[in-house]
Amino acid sequence: MKASEAHSRARRPPDPAGSGARGPTTVRALIEHAERALRAARLHYGHGTDNARDEAAALVLHALGMRRPLTWPQLRRPAGAAARARLAQLLTRRIRERIPAVYLTRRCWFAGIALYVDQRVLIPRSPIAELIVRRFAPWIDAARVRRVLDLGTGSGCIAIACARAFPRARVDAVDLSPAALAVARVNVRRHRLARRVRVRRSDHFGALRGARYDIIVSNPPYVGERELQGLPREYRHEPRLALAAGEDGLDSARVILRDAAAHLNPGGLLIVEVGDSATALRRAFPRLPFVWLAFERGGGGVFLLEREQLSARPPRKASMTSRRRGRNGNDQHVGQHHR
Ligand SMILES: C[S@@+](CC[C@H](N)C(=O)[O-])C[C@H]1O[C@@H](n2cnc3c(N)ncnc32)[C@H](O)[C@@H]1O
C-alpha cells in the first residue's frame, strides 16, 4: 500500500451508520456512532452548532423522524435498518460535501423559534437573537415599539422573533433576494404572522420611501473579499449574496449608516451586525459613537446607535472620549466566529 493510500484510509471516517449486522442498535448508540464519524472527518462547525455531538444528535433525530427533547426511554429505543440507511446518507453528505447539518435537516432554532431553512438563505445564528429575547432592554422602552424593520431578512428569523417579542408592532422584513423572500414567507405563514410581518423586496431602503421605524435591525452581508476566500467549505453552501460585502466587507454597512437616520423615529435604534468587520468599520467611521454589544451566549461584532447619534458628527477627538459603554461595561466585544 502506498503511503498516500494508507494516509487516506486512516483519515476515512468509520462506516457512519453501521449498516452492517453489527451496527448500532439503539438511538443512543447511533448518536455516539455518528459523533465519532463526524469527529473523524474534522468538519467545521459554526452553523447553529459548535460541536460534533449536537450535529450527530440532530442528524440522528432527523433520520428517525424524532424531535427534541429526547427522553431516556427514547434513547434506548431500537434503531431499525431503514433509519440507519437514512442516517448513512445524511452523514455522507455532511462529510463529503461539507453541507451544514441544518441544510440537511431543514430546521433550526432562533430566539426560541423553530424555522424552516434551506440553501436559499443564510443559516440563522446571529447573536442579535439574545437582544430580541430581552426586547432590546435596556436600550428602548418596549411599550413604545410599534414599527420594526429587519433589513436583509433571509429566513425571516429576526423579523419573526421581533414580531413575537413586540406583539403590538408591525414589522417590515425586506431582502434583495427573491429566493430568500420565498423562505421568509414560508416562516411568516407558519408562525401565523402574515398580518403583522410584511415581507417585501427592497435593495436596502430602496422600496421603503417615507417609512419610519422605532427599531431598524440588520444582519447584512459583511464578509470581505479575502476573508471570503478563506472560509471553510461549509460556507460555500450559503448564498454568496448573504455573505459577500465587497473588498472590506462594509458595502452594506455603509449604505445602512448613510440612510438609516431618515428611516428612524426620534429616539429610534439602529442595530447592525458586522462581525469580524467591526475593526474596519471603526476605522472607516472614527467619529460615530458605536456602542458594541456583548452577549452572554457568545458572538459579537454588533453595534447599536440611536438616530440622533447617526446624524451627529462631533469632532474626532470628542467622539473618542464620549464613547458610550454598554450596561455591562463592555463597549467592544468582537466575536471570533465567521458570520
Ligand atoms: C447575513 S444574511 C442575514 C439573514 C438573516 N437576517 C439572518 O440573520 O440570518 C444577509 C441578508 O441580506 C440580504 N441582502 C444582501 N444584499 C442586500 C441588499 N442590497 N438589500 C437588501 N438585502 C440584502 C441577503 O440576501 C441575505 O438574506
The ligand as a Gaussian input file, in Angstrom:
#p B3LYP/6-31G(d) Opt

LIG

0 1
 C      -26.211000      37.665000       6.547000
 S      -27.733000      37.392000       5.736000
 C      -28.845000      37.606000       7.115000
 C      -30.113000      36.832000       7.024000
 C      -30.935000      36.867000       8.303000
 N      -31.298000      38.205000       8.664000
 C      -30.182000      36.226000       9.441000
 O      -29.780000      36.913000      10.373000
 O      -29.971000      35.006000       9.402000
 C      -27.887000      38.885000       4.826000
 C      -29.140000      39.015000       4.017000
 O      -29.110000      40.294000       3.357000
 C      -29.596000      40.139000       2.058000
 N      -29.082000      41.241000       1.232000
 C      -27.878000      41.304000       0.592000
 N      -27.770000      42.478000      -0.058000
 C      -28.918000      43.166000       0.183000
 C      -29.401000      44.448000      -0.228000
 N      -28.683000      45.253000      -1.034000
 N      -30.623000      44.842000       0.187000
 C      -31.371000      44.030000       0.988000
 N      -30.962000      42.814000       1.397000
 C      -29.747000      42.382000       1.002000
 C      -29.155000      38.759000       1.622000
 O      -29.940000      38.266000       0.569000
 C      -29.300000      37.966000       2.921000
 O      -30.550000      37.367000       3.013000

